[in-house]
Amino acid sequence: MRPVRLILWILLGTGLAPGAAVGRGADNQTPAFGAGAPVLNFRVTTFTKEGYRSWLLSGSEGVYVNPNRLDVTDLNLTVFVGDPSNRVDSIFLSPAATAFINARQVRGAGSLRLITDDFEATGEDWFYDHAAKKISIRKNVRVVFHAQLESILR
């Protein structure tokens, strides 16, 4: 089953999609529900090819825009290292964001708080590409390092 179809089935299976027209799409496999129908208090997990958790995307509300796009309120994106340790690599927190599920990318025009073991960053107008492991924060960036930076001024 393709990841998007699995995610849609998970979302529908929660019973948290009020107003959604539950049924089958034209291909008789994809769930058919109206674009713009909110999904409340949802969680979507993606996995690596080896079966380890890759990321956990959750929010207080998600609005399905198309099979690949989910607009999220109160985003909490937990990124895992993707190995048997199940260790958390980073956490992204934002009041509003757009997740592109197939591309494994998330973006937001508003604020972001990024938390890792080594640093914490805040800012606005941001973009995260999971495959490239790249984050861009374009406005009002503030970074606080938790690790000691030795010899930085020598």
N, C-alpha and C positions, 0 to 999 in steps of 0.2 A: 504494500500500500504506500503511495507517495506521501511524503511528510505533510504536505498541505492537507490532503484528504484526512490523514490521521489526526491532525490538529483540529480540523473542523468536526470530526466525529467526537473527539474529546470534548470540545466546547459544547456540542449539542448534548452529549451524554451527561453533562453536569446538570442539565435541566435549568440552567441559569440564563437562558436566552428567551426572556419573555417577549411575546409578539413575533417570534420567529416562526416561519412556516416550515414545520418539520416535514420532510418528505425526501424525494430523490430528484436530482437534477436530470438534465437531458441525457446524460451518459448512464443513468440508472445506478450510479455509484456515489457521486458527490452529493452531500446533503444540500437540499435546496432551502435556503432561507434568505429573507430579504436583506439586501445591502442596507446598512444603517441600523440594523437591529442591535441593540446593546446586549452585551454579555457581561454580567455583573460578577465581581470577585472571582476572576478566572485565573488559571495557572496553565501554562503551556511549557512542557519540557522537550528539548531536542537532545538527540544523542549522537555520539560519534559513530563512525562505521563499525567500530569495535564494540559498541553497545554501552559506552560510558556516558554519563551525563555531560552535555556540552554547555547548555544554558537553561535557566528557568526564568521564563518571562511571566510576570504576574501584574495585575492591576485591579483597581476598584471597578473599572469599567473599560470594556473594549468594544469598539465599533468596527464591524466587518465592513470594509470598503470594497474589496474584491478578493479573489482567492489568495492573493499574496500580501495584501495590505491590511493591517489592523491598527486603528488609532486607539491609543491607550491613555487612560487617565490614571494618575498615581502609579506610574511605571516603577517597578522593581525588577531589574534584570540582574540575576546572579549568574556569573560566568564561572564555569568550573575548568580545571586544568585538563580534563578529558582523559584521565587515566584511572586505574583502579583505586587510587587514594580518595577519589571523590572530593578533593580539596577545592575550596573556593579560591578563585584567582582574583576576581573583582566584583564589585557591586555597583550598579548604576541606579540612581534614584532621580526621578524627574516628575513634576506635576503633570506633564503632557508630552507625549512622544508618538511617533509613527514607527511601527515595526514592519519591515519587509521580510516576511518569513522565509521565502525561497532563497533570497539573497543573503539571509542572516545579517541584516543591517538594521540599525535603529537610528533615528534622528529626532531632534527636537529644536524648536526655535527658542524655547524658554530656557529655564535654568536646569542645571545638571549638577549632581554631586556624585563623584566617582571615588570609591573607597577601595584601596588595596592594602596589603601588608606594608608596603614600602612608602606609599604616599597617599594623600587625599587631594583631590582637585575639584574645584567648583568653577562654574562659568555658564555662559549662555551660547545659543546657536551652535549646537554640537552634532556630531555624526560619528557612529561607531560601525566599523566593518569587522565582523567576527572572523571571517576567513583570513583577512589580512592582519588581524590583531592590531588594528589601528584605530585610534580615537583622535578626533579633531575637535577642539573647542575654540571658537572664533572670537568670543567677546567676554570681557570682564573675568579673565582667567586668573585664578589664584591656586597655587600649589603649595602644600605643606608636606615636607619630607619627614618621614618617621625614622628613617635610617640616618646615621651620622655620615656627613659628607666630609671625608678627610682630605686634606691637601687641596681644597677647592680654590683657595686664594693664594697659593704659592706660585 
